[in-house]
Amino acid sequence: MTTTHPEQIRLEGQAAAPDGPIDLVGMFVMHRGFRRDLEAFAAVVPAVPVADRARWRRLSRRFARFARYLHAHHSGEDAGLWPLLAERGADPAVLDALEAEHAGIDPALAAVAAGLRELAAGRGDSAARAELAAQAVALRDGLSAHLAHEESDGMEQVQRHLTPEDWDRLEREVFSKEYRPHEMLGALGWTVSAIPDDVVGRLPVPHPAMLAVARFLGRRAARADARTFGTAR
């Protein structure tokens, strides 16, 4: 008997899409959001005048939002995904490496957040901006490498050891619980911003009407980001 697996999506920057029984669209869309933000921050920091405190404040708030979503994503993996994979017999070397990478990313996040706050408070100069620019690039490169590792080795372990029922339960009982109720709509708009409409249609939402809400929130988030990052015309 031939088993038919869902066709995995491939988004910009994605390193791999392991075949298997689980549709990993939610994971890959989140990763696309992280990559999108990392590229935007690395590009904008060197271009903002040191004295433009209002712009630095907007960027600082926007980075805090990015960091919050990344923390929720990593916390869900550490609390639910890696332990379940270990229980099912997944490769411990892969799981240990991915969890260690999470810990290594935290100091880079803190450094960029601190640099943005300093410039927003008017305490920075051109040297501080240059240091922040280097830190933003280091964060982009480090997190991008982790995401690629997770997409290849980590998701291969998911497809090998978990079932679609396991994945649905993790989505409901672990990952969604990482967000406070008032954050859910904002996170949805952030997630779907700047991804293809056909991919939005594949998102695992509780009701089809949520897809229309997601598309609206995604467009609004994209407009806000265009102003924040300076790409609006």
C-alpha positions in Angstrom: 0.0 0.0 0.0 1.4 3.4 -1.0 1.3 6.1 1.6 0.6 9.6 0.3 2.3 12.4 2.2 1.3 16.1 2.1 3.3 18.3 -0.2 5.6 20.4 1.9 5.9 24.1 1.2 9.2 25.8 0.3 9.5 29.4 1.2 12.2 32.0 0.6 15.4 31.1 2.5 14.1 27.7 3.6 16.9 25.1 3.8 14.9 21.9 3.6 11.4 20.4 3.6 11.7 16.7 4.8 9.1 14.4 3.4 6.7 12.7 5.8 3.2 12.4 7.1 3.1 15.8 8.9 2.3 19.0 7.1 4.9 21.4 8.5 3.5 24.6 7.0 3.1 26.3 10.4 6.7 25.7 11.3 8.1 26.9 8.0 5.9 30.0 8.0 7.2 31.0 11.4 10.7 30.5 10.2 10.0 32.7 7.2 8.9 35.4 9.6 12.0 35.2 11.6 14.2 35.3 8.5 12.2 38.3 7.1 12.7 40.3 10.3 16.4 39.4 10.7 17.1 40.6 7.2 15.1 43.8 7.8 16.9 44.7 11.0 20.3 44.0 9.6 19.6 46.2 6.6 18.0 49.2 8.4 20.3 49.7 11.4 23.3 51.2 9.5 20.9 53.5 7.6 19.1 55.2 10.5 20.6 58.6 11.6 22.0 58.3 15.2 19.9 61.3 16.2 16.6 60.0 15.0 15.4 58.8 18.4 11.7 58.4 17.2 12.8 56.0 14.6 15.0 54.1 17.0 12.1 53.8 19.4 9.9 52.3 16.7 12.6 49.8 15.8 13.2 48.9 19.5 9.5 48.2 19.9 9.4 46.2 16.7 12.4 44.2 17.8 10.8 43.4 21.1 7.9 42.0 19.2 10.1 39.8 17.1 12.0 38.6 20.1 8.8 37.8 21.9 7.6 35.6 19.1 11.0 33.9 18.8 11.0 33.2 22.5 7.5 31.7 22.3 8.6 29.5 19.4 11.8 28.3 21.1 10.0 27.8 24.4 7.4 25.6 22.8 10.1 23.4 21.2 12.1 23.1 24.4 9.1 22.3 26.6 7.2 20.1 24.2 8.7 19.1 20.9 12.2 18.0 21.9 11.0 16.0 25.0 8.4 14.2 22.9 10.9 13.4 20.2 13.3 12.1 22.8 10.6 9.9 24.2 9.9 8.5 20.8 13.5 7.6 20.2 14.8 10.5 18.1 18.5 11.0 17.7 19.7 12.6 21.0 22.7 14.3 19.2 20.4 16.2 17.0 18.1 17.2 19.9 20.9 18.3 22.1 22.5 20.4 19.4 19.2 22.2 18.6 18.5 22.9 22.2 22.1 24.2 22.8 21.7 26.5 19.8 18.6 28.0 21.4 20.7 28.9 24.4 23.4 30.4 22.3 20.9 32.7 20.5 19.7 34.4 23.7 22.8 36.5 24.3 22.7 37.8 20.7 19.1 38.8 21.1 19.8 40.6 24.3 22.7 42.5 22.7 20.6 43.8 19.8 17.8 44.7 22.1 20.1 46.6 24.4 21.7 48.5 21.6 18.4 49.6 20.2 17.3 50.8 23.6 20.5 52.9 24.0 20.0 54.6 20.7 16.3 55.2 21.4 17.2 56.8 24.6 19.7 59.1 22.9 22.8 57.6 24.6 24.4 56.2 21.4 26.8 57.6 18.8 28.0 56.5 15.4 30.3 53.9 17.0 27.4 52.4 19.0 25.4 52.2 15.8 28.2 50.4 14.0 28.5 48.0 16.9 24.7 47.4 16.8 24.9 46.8 13.0 27.5 44.1 13.6 25.4 42.5 16.3 22.3 42.5 14.1 24.3 40.8 11.3 25.7 38.2 13.8 22.2 37.5 15.1 20.9 37.1 11.6 23.6 34.7 10.6 23.5 32.7 13.8 19.7 32.3 13.9 19.6 31.6 10.2 22.1 28.7 10.7 20.0 27.4 13.5 16.8 27.5 11.4 18.5 25.7 8.6 19.6 23.0 11.0 16.2 22.7 12.4 14.5 22.5 9.0 16.9 19.7 7.8 17.9 17.5 10.8 15.2 18.5 13.3 12.2 18.2 11.0 13.6 15.0 9.6 13.4 13.6 13.1 9.8 15.0 13.4 8.7 13.2 10.2 10.4 10.0 11.3 9.1 9.7 14.8 5.9 11.7 15.2 2.4 11.4 13.7 0.0 14.1 12.5 -2.0 13.6 15.7 1.1 14.3 17.7 1.8 17.4 15.8 -1.8 18.7 16.1 -1.7 18.2 19.8 1.6 20.0 20.1 0.1 22.9 18.2 -2.9 23.1 20.5 -1.5 22.3 23.8 2.1 23.6 23.7 2.9 26.1 20.9 -0.4 28.1 21.1 -0.2 28.2 24.9 3.1 30.2 24.7 1.0 33.3 23.6 -1.1 35.3 25.9 -4.7 35.8 24.6 -4.2 39.4 23.7 -1.1 38.5 21.6 -2.8 36.0 19.3 -4.1 38.3 16.6 -0.9 40.3 16.5 1.1 37.1 16.2 -1.2 35.9 13.4 -0.7 39.1 11.4 3.0 39.0 11.9 3.1 35.4 10.8 1.3 35.8 7.5 2.8 39.2 6.5 4.7 38.9 3.2 4.0 35.3 2.5 2.1 34.0 -0.6 -1.7 34.0 -0.3 -1.9 30.3 -1.2 0.3 29.5 1.7 -2.0 31.5 4.0 -4.8 29.2 2.9 -2.9 26.2 4.3 -2.4 27.5 7.8 -3.9 25.3 10.6 -6.5 27.7 11.9 -9.5 26.6 14.0 -12.1 28.1 11.6 -12.0 29.0 7.9 -13.2 32.6 8.7 -9.9 33.1 10.5 -8.1 33.0 7.1 -9.8 36.2 6.0 -8.8 37.8 9.3 -5.3 36.5 8.8 -5.0 38.1 5.4 -6.3 41.4 6.7 -3.9 41.4 9.6 -1.0 40.4 7.4 -1.6 43.3 5.0 -1.8 45.7 8.0 1.4 44.3 9.5 3.2 44.7 6.1 2.1 48.3 5.9 3.3 49.0 9.4 6.6 47.3 8.7 7.1 49.3 5.5 7.0 52.5 7.6 9.1 51.1 10.4 11.9 49.7 8.2 11.7 52.6 5.7 10.5 50.6 2.6 7.2 52.4 2.3 6.9 54.6 -0.8 
